[in-house]
Amino acid sequence: MPQENPARNASAQPAAMSPAQELVEWLYAEARASRWGLKPERLAQALARSAEHRFRGAHPSADELAAYWRSLHIEDLALACACSEGSEPAWEYFMAHYRQDLYAAARAILGRGAGADDARACELADSLYAELYGLEQRKTGERRSLFDYFHGRSKLSTWLRAVLAQRHVDAIRAGRRTDSLEEKEEAELLPARGSAAPPDPERARFLTLLQTALAEAIAALAPRDRLRLAYYYAQELTLAQIGRLLGEHEATASRHLERTRRKLREQVERALRDGRVGAGARAGGLDDAQVRLCFEYATQEWPFDLTGALWKNTPRKAED
């Protein structure tokens, strides 16, 4: 008899409440989801969908499922669900707490060197709202919100930045008359609209290699560079705040961040191609297509502890 997947039955309502249902109720209260008018069964559906995406057809035990659900950014997931439902209180909260973050992300994506200004940044950020609210599906006539693709494994702000970056890339490519083969094969930040790639049996190995290579590259950074990255990604400080903490101009902090990101990418790609990745090093390494797959898989809510990797052996204050 096939093993029952508890994630699929999280929203069922038997006479006696199961441990999974008790946990859903607790998570619902923890997220304070009632303030947005979200029903517990709607959050249960989102939790089940997130678990199915995470375990990909496997059958997690009750303990594994509970541990996974507890690891989620549950308040962010509840907010995304409520916004997907069209809740006015949820949208008011979202606009009040995330609109400026989206504008800041848009300015960073456009880049100072590209002559980005507030008007262009606002235009890029605002272009995302229609998809977040939901676009009508041609076949069903139902509204499908982009929030339905958020599974709570990363912060909502981090996910929004990734989506915004991908939509910017989509817009650039749509405006080009011709693309080189290399450009067409570049790894995407998020899967393209409507795409569905077949499962790759090498996925787990590729992600393990990438995680090891990235951890080693981060560890090799100068302490000040790791600290700057930790301020930006782990603590989500602004460039101005980072500049004040490190005694440098905001523009200088931005240049150093970009240089460090580029250096990390180059070192990780080189390690993967050369096969110099931890204990799994082997002759030949990965080819270009496999390296691109590593990064593509990583954008699909890869559970890499970036915060831990950045703070490990990193001073909590600036050092020269």
N, C-alpha and C positions, 0 to 999 in steps of 0.2 A: 504493500500500500504506500503511495507517495506521501512524503512528509508534508504536513500542512505548513504553509508560510504564514506566521502570525501577522506579518505586515499587511497582508491582503485582507485580513479580517479585523483590522483595528477599528473600523467604523461600524462593525456589527453591533447589535444591541440585544444580547441574550438576557435571560432572566437574571443571572448572576453576573456581576461585572468581572471581567477577566483582569489579570494584572496589566495587560497591555492597555485596556480601557482605563484602568485606574491611573496609569501613567499619562495617558492622553488628557484626562481630566486635570491632573496635576500640572502638566505643561500648559494647558489652556489657562489655568489660574496664574501660573508663573509669568506668562506672556501678557497677562491682563487684557486678553483679547476681547472681553465683553465691552470694553470702552469703544470699540469700533463696530460693535454689532455683529461680530463674527460668531457663528454657531460652533459648538464643540465638534460636531460631526464634520464640518467643513475643514477644520484644522486636522482632524483625524485622517481625512482623505489626503491632505497635503503631506502628512507624515508618512502615510502608506506609500504615496508616490515617490517621496524622497528615499524611502528605504528600498523600494524596488529599483530605483536608479542606482543606488549605492551598491546593492548586492547583486544586481544584474542576473536574475534568474536563480540565484542560490537560495538556500533556505536557512536563514539565520536562526539561531536559538533565541528563546525569549530573553536571555541575559544579553546576548549580542545586540538584539534589537533595542532593548532598553538602553544599553550603553550608547548606541548610535544616536538614538533620539535625544538623550541627555546632552550629547556633544553639540547639537545643533544650536544655531543662533535663533532661538525659538521666538523671541519678540520680533525679530526681523521677518521670520517666516510667517508669523501671524499677521503682521502688517501687510506683507505682500499678498496674502490670501484675501484680506479685507479690501485692499485696493483692487484686486482682481474682481471681487464681487461688486465693485462700484460704490463701496461705503463712503459717504461724504465725510464723516469724521476721520476715517482712515486717510483719505486724500488730503484733507486739511493738515493732518499731522505730517504726512509725507512731504507736502510742499513746504511746510514750516521747517522741517528738519533736514531735508535732503536737497532742496533746490539749489542752495548756495554751493553744496558739495558738487553737484552736477556742473555748475558754472565753472568752479575751480578745476574740475577734471577736464572740461572742454578747453579751458585756456591752456592746460598742460599738454593736451593732445595736439592742439594746433601749434603750440610752440612759439616762443618769442621770436625765434629766427624767421618764422613764417609770417611775421607781421600780425600776429593774432591780436584782436582787440575785443572789447567787451561785447560789441554787437555781434561779431562772428561767433564768439563763445556762447552767447545766449541763443543764437540761432541753432547751433549744433546741439546744445542741451535741450532746447525746447522741441527739437525735431523728434525726440525720443518719447514724448508724452503720449502721442497717438498710439504707439505700439504698447506702451505701458498700460494705457487705459483699455486697449483692446481693439483689434481690427476684426471686422465681420468676415467670417469664412464663406467663400463662394458656394461651397457645396452644401453646407449645413445651415447657413444663415445665422449661425451663432457667433457671439463675440468671443474671441480668444485673446486673452491678455498676455503680454510678454512676462508678466509677473508669474505666470503658471510655470515658467521654466526655472524659477528660483527655488532651490531645494534646501536652503538654510545651512549649507555646509561652509559657506564663507559669509562674511558680513555683507549685508545688503549694499552698503556703500562700495565695497570692493567689487561686487558683482555688477553694479551699475556702471562703474568705471570701465570694466571689461566690455560690457555691452555697448557703451558709448564709443569706445575705441573701435570696436568692430564695425559699427554703423558708419563711422567716419571712413574706415577703409573701404566699406561697401560703396559709399558715395564717390570716393576717388576712382575706384575701378569702374563704376557705372559711367563716369564721365570720360573715360578713355575710349578712344576708337579702337585701339589695338593694344594688346598686352603681350609681353614676351612669355614664352613657355615657363621661364623661371618665375616670373611674377605670378602666373596662374597657379603655380605649385607651392607658393609660399604658405606657411602654416597660418591658419586663421586663429584669431582670439576666441571666437565662438563659432559653432557650426553655422553654415549659411542657412538662410531661411528655407525650410522644407527639406533640407538634406538629411540623409540617414545613411551613415556608413556602416558596413557590415562589421561584426565584432572581430577583433584581431586577437588571435591566441597569444601574440607576443606583447600585448598591451601591458600586462603586469610586469614583465621583465623590463620593457622600455621605461615604465614609470619608476621602477626601482633604480635603474641606471641613472635616470635623470635626477632623481632625488639625491642619490649619492654624489653625483657630479656637482650639483648645485650646492649641497652642504659643504663639500670640500672647497669649492670656489669661494663661498662666503667666508669660510674659516681662514682662507688665505688673504683676505682683504686686510688692509690697514685698519686698526681699531677705530680711527676717526671716520673712515668710510662706512664701516659697519654701524657705527653709532648714528651716522646721518641717515642711513637706510632704515634703521630701527625707529628713529624719530618719525620718519615719513610714513612707513608702512605699518609698523606695529602700534605706534601711538597716534598715528594719523594727524601729526602736527602740520601746520602750514609752512610754506617755505620761509615766510617772514619769522615765524616762531623758531624754526630751526636756525635761521641766521642769527637771531638774538642769542640763542643758547650756545652757539659755536663761535660767536664773535665774528661773523662774516656777513657780507651783504646778501640780501635775498637772491639776487641774480647769481652771485657766486655759489650759493647753496644749490641753486637749480643746475648750474653747469656741472658741479661736482656730482650731483645725483645722476645726471645723464651720463657723465663719463663712467661712473661706477656701474650703472646698469649695462652700458655697452661692454664694459670690460667683463662683467659676469657672463653675459651672453656669449662672448667670444671664447672665454675660458671653458665654459660648459660644452659648447659645440666642439671645441678642439679635443677635449677629454673624451667625448663620446665617439668622435671619429677615430681617434688614436687608440681607443680601447683602454685608456688609462683611468678607469673608474673603480676605485676601492679594491676590495678583494675579488671583484668580478672582472678584473682587467683581463683582456684576451687579445691576441694578435688580430689586427684588422679593424676591430671596432665596428661602428655602424656606418652605413653609407648615407649619402645626403638625404635620400627619401626617408630612411629610418629616423634620422635626426629630426626631420620635420614632423614625423609622426609623434616622436617623444613630446615635442612642444604642443602639438595639437591635442594629444591626450591630456596633457597637464592643464589645459584650459577648461576641461570638462569637470570642474569642481574637484581638482586633485587635492587629496588630503595631506598636503605638505605643511609641516609646522614651521612656517616662515618666521614667526615671532621667536620661537625657541632657537632656531638657527641663527638669527640675528643677534639675540641677546647673549648667546653662549660665548663666553670669553670676551665679552664686549664691556668696556667700562661704562658706568651709568652717567659719566660726565665727560665733557670734552677733554681730550689730551692732544698734544701736538705730535 
